[in-house]
Amino acid sequence: MYSQYTKESRIIIVGSGVFGLSTAYNLIKSGYRYIEVFDRTNYDNEKYSPLRQSDSASGDINKFFRIYYEDKSLYSKLAIEALDIWNTWNVEIQNLSDEDKARFIDDDLELIRQSWTQYSLTSERDMLRAKLTGLDRKLDVIKDLRRRGKISTVSGTLDSIGKMLKADKACFYVKILLENEGVVFHYGDEGTFVSPIHSPGSATTIKGIKTKDGKEHKADLVVVSAGPWTTSLIPQLQNRTQASLANIVYLEIPKSRQDLRDKYSEYPHIQWKTTSSEFDRNEGKFAGEGGFAFFPNTKKEGILKVNTRQTKCLNPIKIGDTYISVPKTLGDEKLPKDVIQEAKDIFLTLCPDVVSLPGVKLQSKLLWYTDAINSDFIIDFVPGYKNLLVATGGASHAFKFLPVLGKTVVSRLLGEENCYTELFRWKSEEDIIVDNYGLKVKDITVDKRRNFNNVVLFDENDLIFDENDLSRLKSVTLA
């Protein structure tokens, strides 16, 4: 099939999160030679670590890898394909030069950890299988919660296919791979997208981008993959994608307590009462079903993580005649006060021996996710443009596809049609039936409860486990 793009085409990618990196990686694998990536954050310094002021949701310290999708088999198939590459990367990262290895935040270069085929917690047969394979030890935490009266009954699934991904290190690893292949990264003002440059006499053709430093950069194709900022750069995405706040809180186990680091590194990743959709939660349905996700630490880093599933705030900004939610970063990284309190309750319940240590305190980070109206990614040309493409819409499940998302970008350039170009196409309003995030609401300012500017933020004392918090060690439960 005819394509206007050749291996010599100049390609600009705006954004170097999961979609941007995957796009560049798969373009390089397919033989495209001239690729430049632009991002306002200097990842040579931040190294994608949220604790180094990286505010890319792709660069969180860890992500959960799952293959199972209840009714979307194409995602499961794609996850299996991605897993093969993850396993290869996990070996090949050790083959980097000493110079490249020294660029990482530390020497723990494991990208993927085995977590724990699926077992029903209410099936005696499944629990016997888990015991025979030695996986029942992963349920010790559940047994402990029951013994301490923190939970009453439990039903769910023990997923032994699931894995933990080192998100920040994986992103930095792919960046190094790309640099070694000649991909050029621009950061700071020279990497901050300001506007597209339209070709004279053609309203449908983009000839490059202008950056904050005033320079113009020419290109045959522009791919915008700026995560939660994408909607503000491509206004046509309004009511399809939006930025929403991720309620993520960290707790570092002191280096002096390697015994506790060892203990909690063996804990399972826990998804607690996270079955209801985001839209249902925002509408007040399924009360109490918001739940949380708990991420165990690694032995070296020792950082525990909780993602609470409270209402996700929006940050409405007026662009033209309408409001679009865009990320807001504050520098002091303050989350809503009630998110911090819920995180405290979770850590008090799961990790009483950690929170009781002198001097431990919570850390937070403003990370913004990209909600996609029906949770499908959007990887397609922007309607009305010949050479402007978007790759976005992570919807809290894109990261595990880092090795393979960009394959659909390559298919677009080649004019190929397949099941993923259909799944990730720019759909018409009539095609979109499911609205998981309330994105069909025309005025996002109506819901005052979700407006980040209206919430009460925590102060520094809220991060400390004080006497009042510790006095609730025996009484606090997972409701």
Helices and strands as residue ranges (DSSP letters): E 10-14, H 18-29, E 34-38, H 43-46, G 50-52, G 57-59, E 63-65, H 73-92, G 93-95, H 98-101, E 112-114, E 118-120, H 124-132, G 135-139, H 140-147, E 157-159, E 163-165, H 167-180, E 184-186, G 188-191, E 193-198, E 206-211, E 216-218, E 221-224, G 227-229, H 230-233, G 235-237, E 241-246, E 248-252, H 258-265, E 270-272, H 278-282, E 292-295, E 303-308, E 316-319, E 322-325, H 337-350, H 352-355, E 362-364, E 367-372, E 378-381, E 388-392, G 399-401, H 406-414, H 419-423, G 429-431, G 448-450, G 452-454, G 460-463, H 467-470
